[in-house]
């Protein structure tokens, strides 16, 4: 009987075989035949294995109702007094919760807590179900299999926090010491969210029971990793993986694959290479093949890295910041060819991942060489592969253009444009009638970006025309790349044209994805700065705020720089530009600033230079004070410019006082010739006046030189409350500027 029911539990089509199993059980345990006659051999007596097999049928079918009904009969002990409940029975019921059509995590936890109490109680009084003694004390407690089944239920329900918390509670409450322990274990779940899942451990009614919480094993950790992977909680996944290694657990191939997936998503090349090495250390003896995995078609354990693991590791290298690990990606690609492990030959996905690394680094020649190698090995590149190559060309042009502008003017513009030329030729080859791979919108976006980096504005707009002729719809990335092309050229009219096209697409297609975002606005503002149109830059900032976008500090700084560098238009009745720059600065300091926005060193540098040049040394000095309060040490040249501005305004005494204050940040004015000359000139004037400061400068002498009593020059510091909201005033000031 048990063998027949077990065969039903292991068979395919579980719903049909569950019915068969229960029919067998009913017939075998009945004293009568189907026709009502008495059986010659009599009724069979079911044991714990019988019910275990029946519950396995229910579990495979996700039938929680019949599982609970059968469990209740066993717990009551009336019909089956000789059947001893054990952890396997309860674990199988929890598995039914996991496989149910609607995953019931709360029911799984209820069964787990109930099992913990029931088995601990019967272990303490030495009785089993129906008064029978337990023959095996190990079965008298809820083992790790039941906990793993509960965590698996949470993983399937995407309740990653619950899975992590149950692991936390297992580690904290496990009584087993030795190698399997973690010093100073810290949970990642906030304390206010931690309602105990194992609530029976905190119930006064069960304080006299010797409840044993099993230590987590490799399956426990692997299942929690799977829960995090399903929910996209990559940082938490890696935290658990590292904790498992510290705990002394050897993660299996699937768990290590999950860790590699997290590294790939986060671009953690170094961690990915470490987990790949751990996979290489797996052996057949580490994870024996169970009976379930011996059946035909069963998914086998990994005993080393497979193609998926290598692809994830290559992609992690490709996604490393700046693409600086692209060579590691190519090394892994070559390693796949000579790997001793099965199914590790590189395919189009592995090659594309390696090319993506070249794309991030701008190594377009290496990317094109990989295309040639693919074809030599009979691997057909796809549209993603070609798009990555074109993007590599764009990155190469961007890197050369930046190097030409910042470091090496000897780089010819022809060199900058060479990668773009290669990209456009590849695009043309894809569009040819003989090509089986046609460009998609990602391909065109990469090509437009290549044109943008090479100041080829006409080419970028021509590609927009081509993609529309090919029946493709522009995306917000398309318009972002076009705006970048406008920014590189400083073409405000072209930028306005891009804004109009975005607006037309937004209204015409009713597509929420086609709306000007922070990237487009940021590029447009930078374009206005290059075109020496600060008023437009300020207007765009206001438009961003009114559209409920979140400009970052760099965007604010660009507006401040545009205003600081610009010249006011005499035909327009407007505020002085440096005043507008200060208004933007004050918004950055106010409660109206977007999250994460605050003045940084660049902000202060721009403003101090601007104010000093516009003969506003008092404001410049106040900003130097504010700069120090924010934790930035001003460069000595900022002091130099402010001192010079004081001298040009005819205030040598204030210049002297500022030079004296330089000592607070470790500068000595006599080490700077201009400051030393200014000091000598100030002392000369002081001796001529004979009284220190004039009536307009009421500072008094202090120490070897002097100090100012009028230390209220901190125009941006705390001042006496005069009955209005200064932050609100600053915000209104920004929005009331005329242009």
HUGIRA-V963848 format. One record per residue. N is the residue number from 1. OMEGA is omega in degrees with one decimal (* if undefined). BURIAL is 1 if it has 9 or more other C-alpha atoms within 8 Angstrom, else 0. Layout:
# HUGIRA-V963848
<<N;OMEGA;BURIAL> <N;OMEGA;BURIAL>>
This chain:
# HUGIRA-V963848
<<1;-178.9;0> <2;-179.5;0> <3;-179.7;0> <4;179.3;1> <5;178.5;1> <6;177.2;1> <7;176.8;0> <8;-178.7;1> <9;-176.5;1> <10;-174.2;0> <11;173.0;0> <12;-177.3;0> <13;-172.2;0> <14;-176.3;1> <15;179.2;0> <16;-174.6;0> <17;172.0;1> <18;177.7;1> <19;179.0;0> <20;-178.5;1> <21;-178.9;1> <22;174.7;1> <23;176.4;0> <24;-179.1;1> <25;-178.6;1> <26;-179.2;0> <27;-175.3;1> <28;-176.7;1> <29;179.4;1> <30;178.5;1> <31;-177.0;0> <32;173.5;1> <33;-178.4;1> <34;-179.2;0> <35;177.0;0> <36;178.9;0> <37;-178.0;0> <38;178.7;0> <39;178.5;1> <40;-177.0;0> <41;-179.2;0> <42;-178.8;1> <43;176.4;1> <44;178.6;0> <45;180.0;0> <46;174.9;1> <47;-175.2;0> <48;178.8;1> <49;176.4;0> <50;-177.5;1> <51;175.1;1> <52;179.4;1> <53;177.7;1> <54;178.9;1> <55;177.0;1> <56;174.7;1> <57;179.5;1> <58;-177.6;1> <59;-179.2;1> <60;-179.7;1> <61;-179.0;1> <62;-176.7;1> <63;-178.6;1> <64;-176.8;1> <65;-179.0;0> <66;176.7;0> <67;-178.8;1> <68;178.4;1> <69;179.6;0> <70;178.9;1> <71;179.6;1> <72;176.8;0> <73;-179.4;1> <74;-179.2;1> <75;-179.8;0> <76;172.4;0> <77;-177.6;1> <78;-176.6;0> <79;-175.4;0> <80;-174.1;1> <81;-175.7;1> <82;-178.8;1> <83;-179.0;1> <84;176.4;1> <85;176.0;1> <86;-176.6;1> <87;-179.1;1> <88;179.3;1> <89;-178.4;1> <90;-179.9;1> <91;179.9;1> <92;176.5;1> <93;177.8;1> <94;177.5;1> <95;176.0;1> <96;177.1;1> <97;-179.4;1> <98;-173.1;1> <99;179.1;1> <100;-179.7;1> <101;171.5;0> <102;-174.7;0> <103;-176.2;1> <104;-178.3;1> <105;-177.9;1> <106;177.3;0> <107;178.0;0> <108;178.2;1> <109;178.6;1> <110;177.7;0> <111;-179.7;1> <112;179.5;1> <113;179.6;1> <114;179.3;0> <115;-179.4;1> <116;-179.1;1> <117;-176.3;1> <118;-177.6;0> <119;177.8;1> <120;179.6;1> <121;-179.1;1> <122;175.7;1> <123;-177.2;1> <124;178.9;1> <125;173.0;0> <126;-177.5;0> <127;173.3;1> <128;178.4;1> <129;178.6;1> <130;176.1;1> <131;-179.4;0> <132;178.1;1> <133;174.1;0> <134;175.8;1> <135;-177.4;0> <136;-177.6;0> <137;-178.7;0> <138;178.8;0> <139;-177.6;1> <140;176.3;1> <141;177.9;1> <142;-175.2;1> <143;-175.7;1> <144;-179.5;1> <145;178.5;0> <146;177.0;1> <147;178.9;1> <148;177.8;1> <149;178.1;1> <150;178.7;1> <151;177.4;1> <152;175.3;1> <153;178.7;1> <154;179.7;1> <155;-179.2;1> <156;178.3;1> <157;-178.9;1> <158;175.5;1> <159;-173.5;1> <160;180.0;1> <161;178.6;0> <162;179.0;1> <163;179.5;1> <164;-178.9;1> <165;178.2;1> <166;174.0;1> <167;177.6;1> <168;-177.2;1> <169;176.7;1> <170;-179.1;1> <171;-176.0;1> <172;-174.1;0> <173;178.4;0> <174;-177.4;1> <175;-177.1;0> <176;178.1;0> <177;178.7;0> <178;-177.5;0> <179;-176.6;0> <180;176.4;1> <181;178.0;1> <182;178.6;0> <183;175.8;0> <184;179.0;0> <185;178.6;0> <186;177.5;0> <187;177.6;0> <188;-178.3;0> <189;178.3;1> <190;-174.7;0> <191;-177.6;0> <192;179.0;0> <193;-170.6;0> <194;165.6;0> <195;-174.9;0> <196;175.3;0> <197;174.4;1> <198;-171.9;1> <199;179.7;0> <200;178.7;1> <201;-177.5;0> <202;-177.9;0> <203;-178.1;0> <204;-178.6;0> <205;-175.3;0> <206;-175.2;1> <207;-179.1;1> <208;179.0;0> <209;176.1;1> <210;-178.4;0> <211;-179.2;1> <212;174.8;1> <213;-176.5;1> <214;175.6;1> <215;178.5;1> <216;177.9;1> <217;-176.5;0> <218;177.8;1> <219;178.8;0> <220;-178.7;1> <221;-179.4;1> <222;179.9;1> <223;176.1;1> <224;176.6;1> <225;177.8;1> <226;177.9;1> <227;178.2;1> <228;-179.1;1> <229;-179.9;1> <230;-177.4;1> <231;179.6;1> <232;179.1;0> <233;-169.0;1> <234;179.4;1> <235;179.8;0> <236;178.5;1> <237;-179.1;1> <238;175.6;1> <239;-179.7;0> <240;-179.9;1> <241;178.5;1> <242;177.5;0> <243;179.1;1> <244;179.6;1> <245;177.3;1> <246;-178.6;1> <247;179.6;1> <248;-179.2;1> <249;176.7;1> <250;-177.7;0> <251;178.4;1> <252;-174.6;1> <253;-179.4;1> <254;178.6;1> <255;178.5;1> <256;175.0;1> <257;176.5;1> <258;178.5;1> <259;177.4;1> <260;177.8;1> <261;178.0;1> <262;178.0;1> <263;179.1;1> <264;-179.2;1> <265;-176.3;1> <266;-179.6;1> <267;-178.2;1> <268;-174.4;1> <269;-175.7;1> <270;178.3;0> <271;179.8;0> <272;179.3;1> <273;178.0;1> <274;179.6;0> <275;176.3;1> <276;177.1;1> <277;177.0;0> <278;177.8;1> <279;179.4;1> <280;-178.9;1> <281;178.5;0> <282;178.2;1> <283;-179.5;0> <284;-176.5;0> <285;-176.5;0> <286;-175.4;0> <287;-178.4;0> <288;-179.5;0> <289;-179.9;0> <290;-180.0;0> <291;-178.8;0> <292;-178.5;0> <293;178.9;1> <294;-177.7;0> <295;-176.1;0> <296;176.6;0> <297;-178.6;0> <298;179.0;0> <299;-174.0;0> <300;175.4;0> <301;175.5;1> <302;177.6;1> <303;178.8;1> <304;-178.6;1> <305;173.6;1> <306;-177.3;1> <307;179.6;1> <308;-179.6;0> <309;179.1;1> <310;-179.6;1> <311;178.9;1> <312;179.6;1> <313;177.9;1> <314;179.4;1> <315;176.6;1> <316;176.9;1> <317;-179.2;1> <318;-175.9;1> <319;177.7;1> <320;-176.4;1> <321;178.0;0> <322;-179.5;0> <323;-173.4;1> <324;178.2;0> <325;-177.5;1> <326;-180.0;1> <327;175.3;0> <328;177.3;1> <329;179.0;1> <330;177.4;1> <331;178.9;0> <332;177.4;1> <333;177.5;1> <334;179.6;0> <335;-180.0;0> <336;-177.6;1> <337;-175.5;1> <338;-175.8;0> <339;177.7;1> <340;-177.1;0> <341;-177.2;0> <342;172.7;0> <343;-177.7;0> <344;-179.2;1> <345;179.7;0> <346;178.2;1> <347;-176.4;0> <348;-179.9;1> <349;179.7;0> <350;178.7;1> <351;-179.0;1> <352;177.6;1> <353;178.5;1> <354;178.5;1> <355;177.0;1> <356;175.1;1> <357;175.5;1> <358;179.8;1> <359;-179.8;1> <360;-177.2;1> <361;-177.3;1> <362;-179.7;1> <363;-172.3;1> <364;178.9;1> <365;176.9;0> <366;178.7;1> <367;-179.6;1> <368;175.6;1> <369;178.0;0> <370;175.7;1> <371;179.2;1> <372;179.5;0> <373;177.9;0> <374;-177.3;1> <375;177.8;1> <376;180.0;0> <377;176.9;0> <378;179.6;0> <379;-176.0;1> <380;174.9;0> <381;176.3;1> <382;-175.5;0> <383;178.0;1> <384;178.9;1> <385;-179.3;1> <386;178.0;1> <387;178.5;1> <388;178.1;1> <389;179.0;1> <390;177.4;1> <391;175.6;1> <392;177.0;1> <393;178.5;1> <394;179.3;1> <395;178.8;1> <396;178.1;1> <397;178.9;1> <398;-179.8;1> <399;179.9;1> <400;179.6;1> <401;179.1;1> <402;178.9;1> <403;178.9;1> <404;-176.9;1> <405;-171.5;0> <406;-169.7;0> <407;-167.1;0> <408;179.9;0> <409;179.5;1> <410;177.0;0> <411;-177.4;1> <412;178.5;0> <413;177.3;0> <414;177.4;0> <415;178.9;1> <416;-175.2;1> <417;-177.8;1> <418;177.9;1> <419;178.0;1> <420;179.5;1> <421;178.2;0> <422;180.0;1> <423;-178.5;1> <424;176.3;1> <425;177.7;0> <426;177.7;1> <427;178.8;1> <428;178.5;0> <429;178.1;0> <430;-177.5;1> <431;-176.5;1> <432;-178.4;0> <433;-177.2;0> <434;-177.2;0> <435;176.7;1> <436;-178.6;0> <437;-178.5;0> <438;-179.3;0> <439;173.2;1> <440;-175.5;0> <441;177.9;1> <442;178.6;0> <443;-180.0;1> <444;179.2;1> <445;178.4;1> <446;179.7;1> <447;177.0;1> <448;177.7;1> <449;178.1;1> <450;177.5;1> <451;-178.5;1> <452;-177.4;1> <453;-178.8;1> <454;177.9;1> <455;-179.9;1> <456;-176.3;1> <457;180.0;1> <458;178.5;0> <459;179.4;1> <460;179.7;1> <461;177.7;1> <462;177.2;0> <463;175.2;1> <464;177.9;1> <465;-177.4;0> <466;-177.4;0> <467;176.2;1> <468;176.9;1> <469;178.0;0> <470;177.8;0> <471;179.5;0> <472;178.3;1> <473;176.8;0> <474;175.2;1> <475;178.1;1> <476;175.8;1> <477;177.5;0> <478;-178.5;1> <479;175.9;1> <480;177.7;1> <481;176.5;1> <482;179.3;1> <483;175.6;1> <484;177.0;1> <485;177.3;1> <486;-178.9;1> <487;-179.5;1> <488;-178.7;1> <489;-175.4;1> <490;-176.9;1> <491;-176.0;1> <492;-178.8;1> <493;177.0;0> <494;177.2;0> <495;177.0;1> <496;178.1;0> <497;178.3;0> <498;177.3;1> <499;179.9;1> <500;179.7;0> <501;177.1;0> <502;-179.7;1> <503;179.4;1> <504;179.1;0> <505;179.9;1> <506;-178.8;1> <507;-175.1;0> <508;-175.3;0> <509;-176.6;0> <510;-175.3;0> <511;-179.0;0> <512;-178.7;0> <513;-179.2;0> <514;175.8;1> <515;-179.6;1> <516;-178.9;1> <517;-176.6;0> <518;-179.1;1> <519;-179.4;0> <520;178.7;1> <521;-179.2;1> <522;178.1;1> <523;179.5;1> <524;178.6;1> <525;177.0;1> <526;176.9;1> <527;178.9;1> <528;178.7;1> <529;-180.0;1> <530;-179.0;1> <531;-179.8;1> <532;177.1;1> <533;-174.9;1> <534;-178.4;1> <535;177.4;0> <536;177.4;1> <537;179.3;1> <538;178.1;1> <539;179.7;0> <540;176.5;1> <541;178.1;1> <542;179.6;1> <543;176.9;0> <544;-178.0;1> <545;-179.7;1> <546;177.4;0> <547;177.8;0> <548;170.3;0> <549;-175.6;1> <550;174.9;1> <551;179.6;1> <552;-177.4;1> <553;-180.0;1> <554;178.7;0> <555;176.3;1> <556;179.9;1> <557;178.4;1> <558;177.9;1> <559;178.8;1> <560;-179.9;1> <561;178.9;1> <562;178.7;1> <563;-178.7;1> <564;-176.6;1> <565;-172.3;0> <566;176.2;1> <567;-177.3;0> <568;177.6;0> <569;-175.8;0> <570;-179.1;0> <571;-176.0;0> <572;176.9;0> <573;-176.1;0> <574;176.4;1> <575;174.5;0> <576;-172.3;0> <577;-178.8;1> <578;175.9;1> <579;176.9;0> <580;176.5;1> <581;176.9;1> <582;178.5;1> <583;177.5;1> <584;177.9;1> <585;-177.5;1> <586;173.3;1> <587;177.3;1> <588;-179.0;1> <589;-170.1;1> <590;178.2;1> <591;179.7;0> <592;-179.5;1> <593;176.0;1> <594;179.9;0> <595;177.7;0> <596;-179.1;0> <597;176.1;1> <598;177.8;0> <599;174.6;1> <600;-177.3;0> <601;-178.9;0> <602;179.2;0> <603;-178.1;1> <604;179.7;1> <605;-179.5;1> <606;-173.7;1> <607;-179.0;1> <608;178.8;1> <609;-179.8;1> <610;-176.6;1> <611;177.9;1> <612;179.7;1> <613;179.7;1> <614;176.3;0> <615;174.7;1> <616;-174.6;1> <617;178.8;1> <618;176.6;0> <619;179.9;1> <620;178.9;1> <621;177.6;1> <622;178.0;1> <623;174.7;1> <624;177.3;1> <625;179.1;1> <626;179.5;1> <627;179.0;1> <628;179.0;1> <629;179.1;0> <630;174.9;0> <631;178.9;0> <632;176.3;0> <633;-179.0;0> <634;174.4;1> <635;-175.9;0> <636;-178.6;0> <637;175.6;0> <638;174.4;1> <639;-178.6;1> <640;-179.5;1> <641;-179.1;1> <642;177.0;1> <643;-180.0;1> <644;179.2;1> <645;176.5;1> <646;-179.6;1> <647;-179.9;1> <648;178.1;0> <649;-179.9;0> <650;179.1;0> <651;-178.6;1> <652;-178.6;1> <653;177.0;1> <654;175.5;1> <655;177.5;1> <656;-179.2;1> <657;178.7;1> <658;178.2;1> <659;177.5;1> <660;-178.6;1> <661;179.0;0> <662;179.5;1> <663;-177.1;1> <664;-179.7;0> <665;173.0;0> <666;177.8;0> <667;176.4;0> <668;-172.0;0> <669;-176.6;1> <670;176.7;0> <671;179.0;0> <672;-172.2;0> <673;-177.6;0> <674;-180.0;0> <675;179.0;1> <676;177.0;1> <677;179.5;0> <678;179.2;1> <679;-179.7;1> <680;178.7;0> <681;178.9;1> <682;178.7;1> <683;179.1;0> <684;178.4;0> <685;179.9;1> <686;178.8;1> <687;179.9;1> <688;179.9;0> <689;175.1;0> <690;-177.5;0> <691;-176.7;0> <692;-175.7;1> <693;175.9;1> <694;-179.5;0> <695;178.2;0> <696;-179.4;0> <697;-170.7;0> <698;177.9;1> <699;179.4;1> <700;-178.5;1> <701;177.9;1> <702;178.2;0> <703;-178.1;0> <704;179.0;0> <705;-177.5;0> <706;171.8;1> <707;-178.3;1> <708;171.6;1> <709;-178.6;0> <710;-178.9;0> <711;179.1;0> <712;-177.4;0> <713;179.2;0> <714;-174.3;1> <715;-177.3;0> <716;179.8;0> <717;-179.8;0> <718;177.9;0> <719;-177.3;0> <720;-179.9;0> <721;-178.6;0> <722;169.6;0> <723;175.6;0> <724;179.2;0> <725;-174.6;0> <726;177.9;0> <727;178.9;1> <728;178.4;0> <729;-179.6;1> <730;-179.0;1> <731;178.0;1> <732;178.9;0> <733;179.5;1> <734;-175.5;1> <735;-179.7;0> <736;-179.1;0> <737;-178.1;1> <738;173.2;0> <739;*;0>>
